[in-house]
């Protein structure tokens, strides 16, 4: 088994690193603390072919592999952690689901601006009463002539405060088979975007309200019965989440390493203290082990064998490794690390969010346990049986 990158992958990674160091590194600190999507970075990346890496060339993409997209995230994050989010937005999550299942007319209408970095697409899945239990969503769509009437709300959507297009999970009927999705544009009558709220990592999100919102029938993406396809596409989104967690954790590792090699206390550098050395040994172990799991998941998906088990394992390992390493980097750098004048505290906050987004680490553990035991463990309470029913008064 070959654990090395191919020549093509090494050349690609090297070119992305040069681009990131030349165009993104200088503004990394300011960018991290500026809310809003960095469209200037998105347009730069579009010019470099870093958006739509895995989307077929016939649709305006680059026709590359998932592994290329993972490498792009790693190399960009090494120079500017915040800019790695742009690679994610242009290659994973809703844009990938859209490119996979959209009709030719839908692609022609929206993909060019998305791949040029002029617009963004946001996913509307979570609701006030449906987070990890996504199948309990209540936002509904009913067909009325040539339009669907949508009612309900969505929360916690990445880029929801500023996106131009929204991929919304909807209930068309009862049960899992009644769940599908539609594409809804900003400005559609009956669609209201709430005031922005802030996450701990500095990103902003808005509640999305749908009140008798009429959406053209042509905007249907995956109608009733489409939920399983959407969730299958979510495995690729998890690879993007996973890659950012690891890459941002590695950025914090490198910053802490440089600090330990130059900061002097008690007459010697921090790197000469065994307690600090052990921290770096533990950090390196976590990063390297998680990276192997990430690469395995990405390569398997590129071979046409996307594995929920492998992506779940990689997400759990990389989420935990990224946060643990960034957290230790803050500790090693002391007051400097805790200050917003350094990016390691930002890395810690970013990694903490990815332990929730895209499937919490607890849900990932539940999913892994099901593979271990070869059976499904329902998280819902058991349905009452006839024996549980109270007896009528005699």
VMD Tcl script that draws the C-alpha trace (Angstrom):
set ca {
  {0.00 0.00 0.00}
  {1.45 3.37 -1.11}
  {1.03 6.18 1.42}
  {2.76 8.79 -0.76}
  {1.10 11.38 -2.97}
  {1.35 10.90 -6.71}
  {3.56 13.20 -8.79}
  {0.47 14.97 -10.10}
  {-0.83 15.51 -6.56}
  {2.53 16.84 -5.36}
  {2.73 19.32 -8.22}
  {-0.85 20.44 -7.60}
  {-0.27 20.86 -3.84}
  {2.91 22.82 -4.46}
  {1.21 25.21 -6.89}
  {-1.66 25.84 -4.48}
  {0.79 26.51 -1.64}
  {2.66 29.09 -3.74}
  {-0.61 30.79 -4.64}
  {-1.73 30.88 -1.01}
  {1.58 32.23 0.27}
  {1.74 34.88 -2.45}
  {-1.87 36.09 -2.28}
  {-3.44 35.06 1.04}
  {-0.85 34.81 3.83}
  {-0.37 38.56 4.32}
  {-4.04 39.19 5.13}
  {-4.67 36.03 7.16}
  {-5.10 37.69 10.58}
  {-7.42 40.45 9.37}
  {-9.44 38.00 7.30}
  {-9.98 35.70 10.27}
  {-11.60 38.49 12.28}
  {-13.70 39.98 9.49}
  {-17.28 38.63 9.35}
  {-18.82 37.90 6.01}
  {-17.85 35.71 3.11}
  {-14.55 36.84 1.48}
  {-15.71 37.23 -2.11}
  {-12.39 38.78 -3.09}
  {-10.67 35.52 -2.12}
  {-13.35 33.49 -3.91}
  {-12.76 35.34 -7.17}
  {-9.00 34.86 -6.84}
  {-9.51 31.15 -6.27}
  {-11.88 30.90 -9.22}
  {-9.15 32.33 -11.44}
  {-6.79 29.64 -10.11}
  {-9.27 26.83 -10.75}
  {-9.78 26.11 -7.05}
  {-13.59 26.25 -7.16}
  {-15.46 23.31 -8.64}
  {-12.39 21.08 -8.51}
  {-14.47 17.89 -8.50}
  {-17.25 19.16 -10.77}
  {-17.09 17.81 -14.35}
  {-15.60 20.08 -17.00}
  {-18.82 19.92 -19.02}
  {-20.53 21.72 -16.13}
  {-17.81 24.37 -15.83}
  {-15.70 22.63 -13.17}
  {-12.15 21.32 -13.20}
  {-12.91 17.60 -13.46}
  {-10.49 16.76 -10.65}
  {-10.71 14.33 -7.74}
  {-11.87 14.65 -4.18}
  {-8.26 14.19 -3.13}
  {-7.28 17.28 -5.11}
  {-9.93 19.26 -3.23}
  {-8.61 17.96 0.10}
  {-5.06 18.98 -0.86}
  {-6.32 22.44 -1.83}
  {-7.86 22.91 1.60}
  {-4.64 21.79 3.30}
  {-2.36 24.06 1.30}
  {-4.60 27.13 1.55}
  {-5.11 26.66 5.31}
  {-1.34 26.47 5.81}
  {-1.16 30.11 4.73}
  {-4.61 31.45 5.68}
  {-7.01 29.34 7.79}
  {-10.04 31.51 6.97}
  {-9.54 31.14 3.23}
  {-9.84 27.36 3.51}
  {-13.56 28.00 4.04}
  {-13.75 29.32 0.48}
  {-12.30 26.07 -0.88}
  {-14.90 24.22 1.17}
  {-17.75 26.39 -0.13}
  {-16.64 25.94 -3.73}
  {-16.15 22.17 -3.65}
  {-18.08 20.50 -0.84}
  {-21.46 20.73 0.85}
  {-24.46 22.14 -1.02}
  {-22.58 23.02 -4.22}
  {-21.52 19.40 -4.64}
  {-25.06 18.09 -4.02}
  {-26.37 20.70 -6.44}
  {-23.86 19.78 -9.16}
  {-24.60 16.08 -8.68}
  {-28.38 16.21 -8.95}
  {-29.40 19.49 -10.62}
  {-31.08 19.48 -14.02}
  {-29.10 20.95 -16.94}
  {-31.28 24.07 -16.90}
  {-30.61 24.58 -13.19}
  {-26.87 24.20 -13.65}
  {-26.86 26.65 -16.54}
  {-28.74 29.20 -14.44}
  {-26.71 29.10 -11.22}
  {-23.40 27.24 -11.55}
  {-21.47 29.89 -13.56}
  {-21.76 32.54 -10.83}
  {-21.06 30.01 -8.07}
  {-17.92 28.71 -9.78}
  {-16.75 32.24 -10.58}
  {-16.84 33.20 -6.88}
  {-19.52 35.82 -7.45}
  {-22.27 34.05 -5.45}
  {-22.56 31.42 -2.73}
  {-25.04 28.65 -1.97}
  {-26.21 27.83 1.56}
  {-27.70 24.61 2.92}
  {-30.94 24.79 4.89}
  {-31.29 21.54 6.82}
  {-31.35 22.20 10.59}
  {-34.53 23.52 12.21}
  {-35.38 24.67 15.74}
  {-36.66 21.16 16.55}
  {-34.62 19.11 14.04}
  {-30.85 19.14 14.38}
  {-29.10 15.78 14.56}
  {-32.55 14.19 14.10}
  {-32.76 15.60 10.57}
  {-35.68 13.37 9.58}
  {-37.91 15.24 12.03}
  {-37.85 18.40 9.95}
  {-41.20 20.17 9.55}
  {-40.59 22.85 6.91}
  {-43.07 21.79 4.25}
  {-43.78 22.16 0.55}
  {-47.11 21.55 -1.15}
  {-47.69 21.67 -4.88}
  {-50.14 24.31 -6.13}
  {-50.25 24.41 -9.91}
  {-46.77 25.26 -11.21}
  {-45.42 26.42 -7.85}
  {-44.61 24.85 -4.51}
  {-45.80 26.68 -1.41}
  {-43.17 26.48 1.32}
  {-43.74 27.13 5.04}
  {-41.36 26.77 7.97}
  {-37.91 27.92 9.08}
  {-34.25 26.90 9.05}
  {-31.40 27.70 11.44}
  {-27.59 27.48 11.72}
  {-26.91 27.53 7.97}
  {-23.35 28.37 6.93}
  {-23.33 31.53 4.74}
  {-27.09 31.84 5.28}
  {-26.79 35.55 6.06}
  {-25.36 36.40 2.64}
  {-25.96 33.58 0.16}
  {-27.83 34.18 -3.07}
  {-29.10 30.62 -3.44}
  {-30.38 28.16 -0.82}
  {-30.64 24.37 -1.03}
  {-33.52 23.71 1.36}
  {-34.51 20.32 2.78}
  {-38.30 20.09 2.76}
  {-41.08 17.77 3.77}
  {-43.37 16.94 0.83}
  {-45.16 14.15 2.68}
  {-44.93 11.86 5.73}
  {-41.93 9.74 6.68}
  {-38.40 9.67 5.30}
  {-39.71 9.09 1.79}
  {-41.58 12.38 2.04}
  {-38.37 14.42 2.36}
  {-36.67 16.13 -0.59}
  {-35.17 19.48 -1.51}
  {-35.67 22.65 -3.53}
  {-33.54 25.57 -4.69}
  {-34.83 28.88 -3.38}
  {-33.36 32.23 -4.38}
  {-32.84 35.23 -2.12}
  {-35.64 37.69 -2.79}
  {-38.32 35.08 -3.50}
  {-41.68 36.43 -2.21}
  {-42.50 34.88 1.16}
  {-38.83 34.14 1.92}
  {-37.39 36.29 4.69}
  {-33.85 36.26 6.07}
  {-33.57 37.15 9.77}
  {-31.02 39.37 11.46}
  {-27.52 37.85 11.58}
  {-26.37 36.03 14.71}
  {-22.77 35.12 15.48}
  {-21.15 31.78 16.14}
  {-18.20 31.46 18.53}
  {-15.86 31.25 15.52}
  {-16.96 34.69 14.28}
  {-19.12 33.48 11.40}
  {-22.62 34.86 11.04}
  {-25.82 32.98 10.28}
  {-29.46 33.98 9.92}
  {-32.74 32.22 10.55}
  {-34.55 31.60 7.27}
  {-38.31 32.10 7.34}
  {-40.71 30.74 4.72}
  {-44.27 32.07 4.90}
  {-46.47 30.94 2.01}
  {-43.32 31.21 -0.08}
  {-44.06 30.35 -3.71}
  {-41.20 28.59 -5.49}
  {-41.34 27.63 -9.18}
  {-41.77 23.94 -9.86}
  {-38.62 24.17 -12.01}
  {-36.60 24.75 -8.80}
  {-37.25 21.23 -7.52}
  {-33.90 19.51 -6.92}
  {-34.70 16.16 -5.31}
  {-38.38 15.69 -4.66}
  {-40.06 13.16 -2.38}
  {-37.77 10.19 -1.84}
  {-34.62 12.23 -2.32}
  {-33.51 12.25 1.32}
  {-31.23 9.21 1.06}
  {-29.42 10.66 -1.96}
  {-28.94 13.93 -0.11}
  {-27.52 12.20 2.94}
  {-25.22 10.10 0.75}
  {-23.87 13.33 -0.73}
  {-23.30 14.50 2.84}
  {-20.37 12.04 3.09}
  {-18.44 14.27 0.69}
  {-19.35 17.34 2.77}
  {-17.94 15.57 5.81}
  {-14.65 15.07 3.99}
  {-14.43 18.85 3.53}
  {-15.25 19.48 7.20}
  {-12.68 16.84 8.12}
  {-9.95 18.31 5.94}
  {-10.42 21.80 7.38}
  {-10.33 20.54 10.97}
  {-7.05 18.79 10.38}
  {-5.51 21.57 8.29}
  {-6.39 24.30 10.77}
  {-5.09 22.15 13.63}
  {-1.84 21.68 11.71}
  {-1.57 25.45 11.18}
  {-1.82 25.92 14.96}
  {0.80 23.19 15.44}
  {3.27 25.00 13.17}
  {2.66 28.34 14.89}
  {3.23 26.78 18.31}
  {6.36 25.00 17.06}
  {7.86 28.26 15.82}
  {7.00 29.89 19.13}
  {8.59 27.06 21.13}
  {11.78 27.31 19.09}
  {12.18 31.05 19.66}
  {10.54 31.89 23.00}
  {13.04 31.77 25.87}
  {12.22 31.23 29.54}
  {14.60 30.41 32.39}
  {17.57 30.81 30.07}
  {16.50 28.37 27.31}
  {13.91 27.95 24.60}
  {10.58 26.32 25.37}
  {11.44 23.45 23.03}
  {14.16 22.35 25.44}
  {11.67 21.54 28.22}
  {10.61 17.90 28.24}
  {7.03 18.80 29.17}
  {6.74 20.85 25.98}
  {8.46 18.16 23.92}
  {5.90 15.58 25.03}
  {3.07 17.90 24.07}
  {4.44 18.14 20.53}
  {4.95 14.38 20.35}
  {1.31 13.80 21.30}
  {0.14 16.48 18.86}
  {2.16 15.01 15.98}
  {0.76 11.55 16.67}
  {-2.83 12.80 16.55}
  {-2.29 14.78 13.36}
  {-0.53 12.01 11.48}
  {-2.98 9.27 12.49}
  {-5.99 11.43 11.57}
  {-4.44 12.37 8.21}
  {-4.13 8.74 7.19}
  {-7.84 8.23 7.91}
  {-8.71 11.37 5.95}
  {-6.71 10.33 2.90}
  {-8.17 6.83 2.98}
  {-11.70 8.24 2.96}
  {-10.93 10.66 0.12}
  {-9.17 8.06 -2.05}
  {-11.97 5.51 -1.51}
  {-14.56 8.08 -2.58}
  {-12.53 8.89 -5.70}
  {-12.58 5.20 -6.65}
  {-16.36 5.31 -6.67}
  {-16.64 3.58 -3.31}
  {-17.72 6.31 -0.90}
  {-17.83 4.72 2.53}
  {-19.98 6.12 5.30}
  {-17.83 4.18 7.76}
  {-14.54 5.62 6.48}
  {-15.80 9.20 6.27}
  {-17.35 8.95 9.72}
  {-14.14 7.57 11.19}
  {-12.08 10.28 9.49}
  {-14.40 13.08 10.61}
  {-14.34 11.94 14.21}
  {-10.55 11.56 14.26}
  {-9.81 14.85 12.48}
  {-12.36 16.87 14.45}
  {-10.86 15.64 17.71}
  {-7.24 15.96 16.56}
  {-7.73 19.44 15.14}
  {-9.32 20.77 18.29}
  {-6.92 19.02 20.69}
  {-3.88 20.31 18.80}
  {-5.19 23.87 18.49}
  {-6.12 23.86 22.17}
  {-2.61 22.70 23.14}
  {-1.10 25.32 20.83}
  {-2.93 28.03 22.75}
  {-1.57 26.62 26.02}
  {1.99 26.39 24.72}
  {1.93 29.97 23.46}
  {0.41 31.26 26.72}
  {-0.85 34.83 26.63}
  {0.24 35.23 23.03}
  {-1.78 32.19 22.00}
  {-4.83 33.42 23.88}
  {-4.61 36.82 22.21}
  {-6.43 37.73 19.01}
  {-3.08 39.01 17.76}
  {-2.21 35.38 17.00}
  {-4.34 32.98 14.96}
  {-4.11 29.93 17.19}
  {-7.07 30.95 19.34}
  {-9.05 31.42 16.12}
  {-8.02 27.92 15.04}
  {-9.22 26.52 18.35}
  {-12.62 28.20 17.95}
  {-12.94 27.07 14.35}
  {-12.14 23.45 15.16}
  {-14.59 23.46 18.04}
  {-17.42 24.34 15.69}
  {-16.65 21.48 13.33}
  {-17.14 19.04 16.20}
  {-20.82 20.05 15.94}
  {-21.33 20.91 12.27}
  {-21.77 18.22 9.64}
  {-22.67 15.63 12.27}
  {-21.64 16.00 15.91}
  {-18.87 13.80 17.28}
  {-21.46 12.03 19.42}
  {-23.49 11.13 16.34}
  {-20.31 9.98 14.62}
  {-19.63 7.63 17.55}
  {-23.17 6.28 17.33}
  {-22.67 5.64 13.62}
  {-19.36 3.85 14.23}
  {-20.90 1.68 16.96}
  {-23.53 0.52 14.48}
  {-20.77 -0.67 12.15}
  {-18.93 -2.36 15.00}
  {-21.98 -4.36 16.06}
  {-23.50 -4.72 12.60}
  {-26.88 -3.38 13.63}
  {-28.80 -0.15 13.91}
  {-29.35 1.47 17.31}
  {-32.35 3.79 17.21}
  {-31.97 6.93 19.30}
  {-35.73 7.33 19.53}
  {-37.73 5.98 22.49}
  {-39.46 2.63 21.85}
  {-43.03 2.79 20.65}
  {-45.59 1.80 23.28}
  {-47.02 -1.70 22.93}
  {-50.50 -2.90 23.76}
  {-49.19 -4.10 27.14}
  {-48.06 -0.53 27.90}
  {-51.50 0.96 27.31}
  {-53.33 1.91 30.53}
  {-56.31 -0.29 31.28}
  {-59.74 1.25 31.15}
  {-61.32 1.79 34.53}
  {-63.42 -1.21 35.49}
}
mol new
graphics top color blue
foreach p $ca { graphics top sphere $p radius 0.5 }
foreach p [lrange $ca 0 end-1] q [lrange $ca 1 end] { graphics top cylinder $p $q radius 0.2 }
display resetview
